[in-house]
Amino acid sequence: MKGGGSYYIISRSVGPELGGAIGVLFYFAYSVGATFYVVAFSTTLSSTFFAGQEIFSPYWMQIIVGTVTLVIILIISLIGAGFFTKINVLLFIVQFGSILYGVGSILFTRYHGELPSGGYFMGWGGQNFVDNFMWDFNNVGLCEGGDCSFLYVFSIIFPAVTGIMEGANLSGDLADPHRSIWRGTLMAIFGSFFFYIVCMVTFAGGFTRETLQLNSSVFQETSFFSQYLVVVGVLISTSSSALGAVFGGSRILQAISRDKLLPGISIFGYGTTKGDEPIYAVIVTFLIAEACLFAGDLDFMAPIITCFFCLSYGFTNLSCFLVAISGTPNFRPRFKYFTWHTALVGFLLNIAVMFMLEYLYALIAVILWILLFIYLVVFYTPEQAGGWGDVRKAIIFHQVRKYLFHLDPRENHGKLWRPSLLLCVDRLDSPLTEFCNYLKKGGVYILGSVIVGNLDDMNLKREESESAFMDYVKSRNLKAFVQVFIAPTLRIGFHNLMVGAGLGALTCNTVVLPLVNGEEDEEDYQIEEGGLRSRKTQTSVSMAASGLVEILDSPLTRQNLISDSISAHETVKLILDATRLQKNIIVACNFPSCLDVKDLLEPSSEKTIDIWVPANIPIDSFEDFEGTPLLQVELGHILKRSSKISLRFLKAVSHSFTSEDREKLVDIIKRQARFRIGSQGSQIFLVNAESEKIDNDQVYTKEYALNLNTVIKKQDKSNSSVIILSLPPIPEVSSNLSPSECEDVAAEYLHTLRTLTQGLPPTLLVMHAKGQKVMSTSI
């Protein structure tokens, strides 16, 4: 555990934003708290040794004595932790002796009678103790003019225990903080409460209630020999508390500065070579305390400071509670009596006490914390924060795992369907990666890549490639996962991705394959040795400005997956693999590197998304209207992200398509696909393709694809953002054919796809997987 005390504990447990906000308030509480202790020191010293002086006013006397005290504290703090420890030991011995001297004076003194400051002392007696055992609040003494109550007395006593984190604040200076902090803290707490109880029992039996209410100097006025021995104890108590506040607060500031939570404070993170002493942090803490000293009356700030301490202690308990319930195996507290129940109770008690003492000041403290929290959430993005391992990740993991068990992948209802995509990456700087980020619609999105080779030779490259992919995903703000596989061939690698990508019900139901047209690649890329592609042109200015040059120019991100590095036969077999695994297929075409996806889907002018139903499907096949046409409609609705985009449902028809068939088709589309005509420009078109010889029963050939391409171009008129077509039937490249025949059949099929999509806007060729319900027309 490094320096910073509770700030370090909270920030490393629940994150830099929450911990940082608490740390800033905690540091402020320590800085102002040092002034409170110094003021108490000055008041006691002035009233005891300079009671009758008339040279300085009480205000300036407080300034002079307080400044001298703070300077001495500054010098001790600058010398270092070793000297601070030695001084504290000496101060503790004197303070301990002073308390014993005062208690012994009350228990064993022979003095009886009236006290100088009022009231009577008749020696310790059991009757006095019985009379003072229960409370009896009245508005006299310290409560004069106010409403004396349990909460009022509690608010006075509570600051006496706000030093329990002093040991934790010095964690960076301890040889064994894991052992020393909890032992020292518990010993300090029990020791302090023991002496508090001893003093309370002594006072309760030694004085009447009226004397205790009216005279706050009974301790020194009943001393054996001299009241100054008790006064010295009070002075040491206040000065040591001020020293601890400056010393501990400066280490909190040092830790906050090193984490770069706030701009312009990095200088305070400096530490000396020997001992890592926070010199600059000590100096600025001293200056804040000195400025508060000149401010005069700080009573109005006391409740807020108390609330800051409550927040700090409360969130320390909350951190322990969250880490405990997260089930993290590495959280093994050495204190055997620790339990998350006590941590939760501690958090709730701190928050309750804060609001019980003064709800208005508590509200102010909470608002300040929220403002700091929001600021850090918005502006704090440190690279090192990812390595803190805060509990949020453990809790998220725990909850995701818990709810993932409740999702049964076999329970698939159409009304809950959403596309979960596996994009077989062609190259990362393709607009297709961003396009799929829009298309996923809240589903799972996986960028899948394959490195050809064996694990022994390629594992390092796989790790580097995966890291580069993740950097790209983060830089483009894509909500995607990355999976990189090593396989002997691309087809086997992507087959494994289709089977193994995802977890439980969070698996991919749709595979996206980029189809390289060749024109774009000839313009922007050249084929290198090994099937990798490199740029012929320079990276764009926008990419350079966004810091993506190193990522995009890395060979690891330029893997060519669906082009010359894989044969036509393997490409078609890859598509067939997806169908056999019951995955929807999307073959993406015409996504040039210069394409602006945001402008494509959120245009400034009127655009359309055209859904072309298979032209060669007869009217009878539309009666149930399921499968590919329904998937096309669903994808069209998902991509419609702007009011300036309208959906068009189109089908090429010939003269053999009767008017009754037209009416029947329109009715089926409206009813089964929930396609609302006229809704934000949505329309249904039956395109007469008689001149192009489009026949409803025609087999999908290259000539048919060319004719359909002509029909689509006539309807497009450069007004379509995206065109969604059905994927032509995939040919069987079976073992009955020779390898050369398989290659010829596959090449002919891919040529048909390119013919169909040539010259079109970004186009999706879609095929529905059997058994998947992508839409529901009922609740």
N, C-alpha and C positions, 0 to 999 in steps of 0.2 A: 504494500500500500504506500503510495507516494504522498507528498505533502498536499495539504488542502483540507484535511479533516472531513467534516460532513459534506462539504462541496464535492470532494473527490468520491466519497461513498455514493452520494446521490447521483451525480452525473454518470458514473461508471455503471450504475445499477439501472436507472430509469431513463438515461439519455441526456445529451448535452443541453437540450432546450429546457427541460424541467429542472435539471440539476443546476444549470447555469443561472436561471432566474433566482433560484433559492440561494445560490452562492453569492450573487451580487447583493441581495438583501442581507444575508448573513454577514458579509464583510462590512456593509454599512452599519449594521447593528453593533459590531465590534468597535468600529471607529468612533461612533457616537458614544458607545458604552464606556470607552476609555475616558471620555470627557466627564461622564457622570461620576466615575470613580475618583477622578482627579478633583472634581468639585467637592465631593465628600471629604477627600483628604484635606483640601484647602480650608473648608469650613471648620473641620475638627481642629486643625492646627491653629487657625486664626482665633477661634473662640477659646482655646486653651492657653496659648502662649502670647497672643497679641490682643487680648480682650479689651484693654483700655487705650490702645494706641489711637491717635487722632491724625496721623500723618496722611494715611490713605483712606479712601472710602471703602466700604465693604466690597464693592464691585472691583476696584483696582487691587485691593488686597487679594481677592480671589484670582485675578489675572496674574499677578506677580507670583504668588505661591504656586498656582497651577502651572504656569509656564516653566518655572524652575523645575518642578516635578516632572513635567513632560520631557524636558531636555535631558534630565538624568535617565529617564526611561528610554529615551532615544539612544543615548550613548550605550546603555546596557544592551539594547536590542541590536545595535550595529556591531558590537563586539562579537556576538554570536550565541548560538544555542548552548555551548558548553558553559560559558560564563553565566548565562541566564539560569541554567539548572543549578549551578553552585549558589547563586544569589537566592534562588527560590528555597533551597534547602535551609539556608541560614534564616530567611524570613519566616519559614514554617516553624522552626524551632522557637524563635522569639514569640511568634503569634501563639503557638501552643502553650508556651509558658505563661503568657499574659492571660489566656483564658483560665488556666488552672489557678493562677494567682487570684483572679477576680472571683471565681467560684469558691475557692477556699476562704477568701475574705468574708463572703456572705455566710458561709456555713460555720465558720469558727471565730468570727470577730466578736469582741466583747463590747463593741460600740452599740449603744441603743439610744434612740431619741429621734429628734427632728433632723431631717436632711437639709443641706443648704439650699437646694433647688425645690424644696417642698416635699411634703409627705413624711412618713415615719418609718423607722426600721427598728424592729423589736427582736431580731434574730429569727433564724429559720424555725418554723413551727408547723406541726401537722394540721392545726386548725386553719391557718392561712392557706395551706395547700388544698384542703377540702373546699374552702370558700371560693377559691379561684379555679377549681377544677372544671366547671362548666362555664360557657360563655354567657356574658350579660352585656350586650352592646348598648352603649349610650353615646350621645354626641358630645364628648368632652375630650380634652387632650388633643391627640392627633386627628381625631374625628370631629373636632369642633367646627361647627358650621356646615357639616356634611351629614350624609346618611350612612352612619356606621353599620357595617354588616359583615357577614362572613366573606363575601366576595371582595369587599374593600380591604379587609385585613389580609386576605389571600394575595391580593395584588401587591401589597407591600412586601410580603414574605417571598413571593415567587422569584423576584430578581436575585435573591440570595442563592438560587440553585442554577443560574444560567451559565455557570462556568464548568458544567460537567463535560463539555466537549474540548476542554483545553488540551488534554492528552492527545485526542484525535487530530487536533489542528497541528500538532507537532509531529505527526506521523512520519514525515520525511526526515526528521532528525533522530529518530529512534533506531537503535541497532536491531531490535526485534519487535516491530510494531504489532505483529499478529499476537504476540504474547503480552506485551507490555500495556497496550491500550486497554484491553478489557479488564486486566487485573488492576491496573492503576485507576481506571474509571470507577470500578466497583468499590475499591478500597476508599477512594475519595468520597464517593456518595455515602457509603455506610459510616465512614469516619465523620463526615460533616453532619449527618443526621444524628449521630450519637452525641456530638457536642451541642447541637441545637436542642436536643431533648434534655441533656444535662442542664443547660442554661435555663430552659423553660421550667423545669422542676425546681431549680434553685430559686428563680425569681418568684414562682408561684407560692413557695413556702416561706420566702423571706420578706415579702412586702404585701400590703393590702392592695386591693384592686384599685382604689383611688390613687394610691401612690404610683403604681405602675402606669396609670392612665395620664397622670399629670407630670411626672418626672421621668425624662428619658436619660438621665445621667446617674441612675442608681448604681450602676456597675462600678464607676470610678469613685463615687462618693462614699462607698462602704469599704474601700480598700484598706488593707492593714496599715501600710506605711505611707504610700504616696499614690495619688490618683494617676500620676503620669505613667505608671507602669501599665495600667489598663489603656490609657490613651495611646501609648506606643503600639499596643496590640491593634487598636482601631486603625491607626495610621498605616501600619504594616498591611493590614487586611485590605484597605482601599488601594494602597500603592501597588501591592502585588497583583491585585485584580486588574488595575490599569496596565501594568506591565504585561500580564497575560493577554489582555485585549489587543495591545499593540503588536505583541509578538505573534499571537495566533492569527489576528486579522491580516497581517502582512503576508503570511504564508498562504492564506486563502486567496489574496489578490495575486500573488505570484502564480498560483495554480491556474486561476482564471485567465491570467495574461498568457500563460504558456499554451493554453487551449485556444487562444485567439477568439474568445467569445465576443469581445467588443472591439471596435476599431480604435486604433490610436493608443492602446495600452500595452503593446507588446514589450515596451521598455521595462515595465514592472515585472516581467518574467525573468529578468536577469538575476543570476545567483553567483556568488563568489566561487572561485576555483576550490577553495578549501571550505568545506561545510555547506556550500550552496546557500549562503546567507542572502536573503532578498533585500539588498541594501535600498534600492529605489522604492520598493514596496513599503519598507519601514518608514522611509522619509515621507512619502505621500500620506501614509496613515497618521504620522505625527502631525502633518500640516492640517489634515481634516479635523483631528482632535483639537488642535490649537484654534482653528477657525470657529469650531463649536464653542470653545471656551470663551471667545470674545462675543459670541452671540448672546451670552447672558443666561437668562432663565430658559432651561430646556425641559421644564416639567411637561409641556404640552407634547413633547416628542417621546416621553417615557413610555406611554401605552403602545405607540407604534413600534418602538424598539422591542418591547416585550412580545408583541405579535410576530415580529421578524424571528425572534428566537423560537417561538412556538412553531412557526412554519418550518424552520430548519429541523427542529427535533422531530416534528411530526412526519416530515418527508423522509427523514432517516429511518424511522420506524416503518414507513410505507415501503421504502426500498427493500428492507429486510423481508417484509411480508410478501412482496411481489416475487422476489427471488425464491423465497421458500415455496410458494404455491406453484411456481413455474415448473417445479420438479427437476431443476438443473442438477445433474449428478455432482458437479464440481462445487456446489454450495454445501459445505460441511462445516458448520460453526464449531469452534473449539469449546465454546461455552455449552456444556451438556444440558443446561436447563433452558436453552433457547427453544422457543416454539413460535409458530406463526400467529398463534392466538394472542400471545402477549404483544407481539409486534403490531398487530391490528388494533388491539386495545390502546396501545401507546399512541398510535396515530390519531385515533378517534378522541382520546382524552386531550391531546394537545390542541386539536381543532376546537373541541368543546370549550376548553379553558380559555382559548383566545377570544371566542365570542362571548363567553360568560363575563370576562373581565370588563370588556368594553366593546360592544358589537360594532359601533361606528368606526372605531380605530381598526378593528379586525377587518371590517369591510374595505377600508382604505388599503390595508396591507395586502389583502387578497387581490384588489384591483391592480396595485403596483406589480404584484407577482404575475398576474395575467398579462399585463402590458409587456413586461420583460419577456415572458414566455412567447408571446406572439411575435415580438421582434426577433427573437432567436430562431423561431420556426421559419420566418420569412427570409432572414438574411444570413443565418449561420449555416454554412455548407463546408465544413472542414473535411479534408481528405482523411485525416487520422481518426475521425469519429467512427468510421466504419470498423475500426479495430478495437473499439472499446468493449464490444460484446455486451451491450446493455440488455436489460431483462425484457424489453419490448419484443425482441426477436424470439426469445424463449417462450413468452406468452403467446405470441402469434403462432409459433410452431405448434405449441400445445393445443391451441384452439382449432387450428386448421386440421391437425391430425384427428382431433376429436370429432369434428363435423364431417370430415372426409369419410369416416366410417358409416355415417348416416346416408351417404349417397350410394345407391346401388346402380351400377352401370347397366344392369339389365332392365331397369325401370325407365323407359324412354317414352315420354308423352309428347305428342306433336306441339301442344300449346306452350311447352317449356323448352322447345328446341332452340338452340343457338349454334352458330358455326364455331367449332373449335378447330383451329387451323394448324396444320403442319406444312410450313413452307420449305420445300426443298431448295435451299438457297442457291441461286445462280451466282450472284455477287451482292455484297452488302450495300453498295452504293446504288443499287437499283431502286427506282421508285416503288417497285413491287413490295418491298419490305414495309414501307410506310402505308401503302394502299391496303395491305392485309391488316395493318393495325386498325384501320377504320372498319374493315370487313368483319372482324371477329365479333363485334357487338357484345362485349362482355364475356366472351368465351375464352378458352385457352388458346394461346398463340405461341407456337414453338418454331424457332428458327433452327432447322436441322441441316447439318453439314456432314459430309463424309470425307475422310482422308484415306486414300487408297494405300495399303501397305500392311505391315504387321505391327503388333503392339510393341515389340522390343525396339524397333527402329523409329516408330512414329509417335510414341507417347508424349515426348517432349513437345513435338510439333502440335499435337492435339491440345495440350495444355495452353500453349501460346495462342493457338487459333481460337480456343474457347474464350480466353481472356480478351483477345482483340474483338471478338463478337460482342462480348458483354460491354466493353467500352463503347462500341458503336450503339448498342441498344440504349445505354444510359445517355449518350450524347444526343440521340434523336428522341429521347423520351418515349420509347416504344414499350408497351406493356407486353413484353414477350420473354419467354424462357429460351435458353440456348442449350442445344445438345449437339455435341460433335462425336461422331463414331469413327472407329478405325475398322476397315473391312478390306477383304482382298479385291472386291470390285465395288463400283458405285451402286449397282443394283442391289447387291447383298446388304450394303450399308444402309441404303434407304428402306429396304425391306425390314431391316431390324428397327429402324426408326419408326416405321409405321406400326410395328407390333409393340415396341417397348417405350415409345415416347409418352410421357404423362404418368399419372398415378391414380389407381382406383377409377372413379368415375370421371376424373379430370384427364381424359384422354382425347385424342384428336379424332373427330368424326369426318373431317374433310382434309384432303391432301391437295396442296397447290403446287403445280409444276410450271415453271417458266418455260415457254417455248421460244427459243432463240430464232429470230427470223433471218439473221445473217447480215442484213443491211446495216443495222445499228452497230453491230460488232465490227464490221469492216470499217466503219467511220471512226469509232472511238477506241477500239481495242485491236491488239495484235496477238496472235497465238504465239506463246513462248514454248520452250522445250518442257515437256512434261504435261502439256495440256493446260497450263495456266495462262491467263490473259493479263496483259499490262496495258496501261493507257498510252495512246498515241498523243492525246491532247493533255494540256495541263489541268490540274484540279481547279475548279471554279473559285472565284473570289469569295463567294458566300461560304463554301466549305472551308477555305483557309481561315476565314474570320471566325468560324465556329469551332476551330481547333480539331477538325476531322482529317486533316491532311495525313498525319502520321497513321491514323487508323485505316483510311481508305487506300493509301499507297502501299500498305503492307501486303506482301504476296499472300499472306494467310487469309486475307479477306477477298481475294480475287479468284477463288476457286471456280473453275468452269465446270458446271455439273451437267447441264442439259445442252450440250453442243458438240463440238468436234471431239471432246475427250471421252464421249460415250457414243456407242454405235446406235444407229436407228433401231436395230433389233432390240438392244438392251433398253432403249427408251420406251418402246412399245410394251415390252415385258414389264417395265416398271409401272406403267399405267394399268396393265392387267393385274399386277400384284395388288394394287390398291382396290380394284373392284372385287377381287377374291377375298380381301380382308374386310369387305363391306364398308369401305370408305367412299364418301362422295369425292368426285374428281373435279378439280378446276384447273384447266390448262390456260395459263395467262399469256396473252400475246400483246405485242405492240406497247410495251412500256419503256420508251426510250429514256436514257439517262437524264435528258433535259426536262423531263415531265415534272410539273409542279402538282403534286397530289392534292394539296389543300385547295388550289385553284380549280382543280379538276372536279372535286366533290362539293366545293362551296364557291361556285362561280359568281362573278359580278353581273353577268348577263344571263338571259334565259337559255337553259340547256335541257337536254333530255337524257334519260337512261332508257335505252331501247332493249326490250326483251323479245327476242325472236323465237317463237315456238317452232319446233321442228316442222319443216314444210312437208316432209314426206310421211307424216303420221296421219292416217285417215281419221275422219270425224268420229267413227265409232270408238276409237281409242281414247277420246277425250271424255267419255261419259263419267269415268271415275276421277279423272284429272288428278292423278298423283304422279309421283316420280319426278323426272327431270323438269317438266314445265312448272310444277309447284315449287321446286327448289329454285328455279330461275326467278320466279316472282318474289320469293322470300328474299333472295339476295338483292334484288332490285329495291325492295322496300328498305333493306338495311343501308344500302348505299345512298338512298335519298336523304341527304342531310341538310338540304337548303330548300327554301320556298321557291327559289329560282329554278329548281330542277323538277321536271315532271316526268312521270313514268309513261312509257308507251308500250303497249302489248301488241306485237305485230305477228302476222302469219301470211306467208306468200301462198296465194291460191291460184288455181287455173280455172278455165272455163268449165271444167267438170265439177266444180264446187257450186252447188245449187244455192239459191236464195234461202231455202229452208235450212240447208246446212249452215249457212252464215249465221242465221238467227239462233240456231241451236248452239253453235260454237260460242257466240257472244254471251248467251245466257249461262253456259257452263263456266266460262271464264269468270264472269261476274259473281256467280254463286259459289263455285268451288274454291277459287283462288282469292276470294274476298277482295277482288279488284274493283274499286269504286270509281266508276266513270265520272269524270268531271271533278273529282276531288283533287284540288291543287293541280289541275291540268292533266290528270291521268286520263288516258284515252286508249281505245282498242281500234287497231287498224287491220283490215283484211286487204292485203296488197295484191293487186292483179299482176301476176307474173306470167301471163300467157305468152308474151313475146320472148321471154327468156326460157320458155319451155320447161317451166317448173311443174312437175306433175306430182299429185299427192301420193301416188304409189311408186314413185321413182326410187330406184336404189341409189345410195349415197356414193357417187363416183366423183372423180376429179372434175369432169365436165359439169356435173351437177353443182359441185362446190363453187366452180367459177361462175356459173349462172346465178347462184344464190348470192355470191359476193357482189355481182353487178346490181341485183335487186336492192341489196342493203345499201350500197353506195348511193343509189338514186334516192333512197328515203333519208339518208343521213344528212346530206347537204351541209356538212361541217358543223352540225348543231348538236351532235351527240357527245356526251361526256364519256359514257361507257356503253358498250354493247355486250349483251349477254346472250350467247348462243348455246344450243345444245351441242355436246361433243359428238361428232360422228361415231357410229358403231366401231368398236375396236376390233381389228382383224385378229383371228387366232393364228399365232405363229407357233405351231405345234411341232412336236418331234417328228411328225410325218413328213415334214419338209426338210430339205437339205439346208445347211447353214446359209448358202448363197441365196436360196429361195426365200428363206426367212428374212434375210437382210433386204431383199428386193421388195417384199410385201410391206415390211415396216417402213422402208424409205418412201414407198408410194403413199402410205398412210400419212406420214409426216408432211409430205409434199402437199397432200390434200388439205391438211390443216393450214399450211402456209398459204395455199391458194385461197381458201375460204376467208382468211383474215387479212389478206394483203391489202394495204392501203386504208385500213379501217382505223378508227380511234382505239384506245385501250379496250381490249376484248377479252371476255371470259368464256371459255368453252367448258360447259358444265355437264356433268353426268351424275345422276342420283344413285346412291347405293341402295340395293334392295334391303328392305326391312327397316329403313330409317324413316320415321314420320317427322316431317319438317314443318308441318302446319296443321292447325286444327280449326274446324269451322264451328265447333261447339264447346261449351264450357266443361 
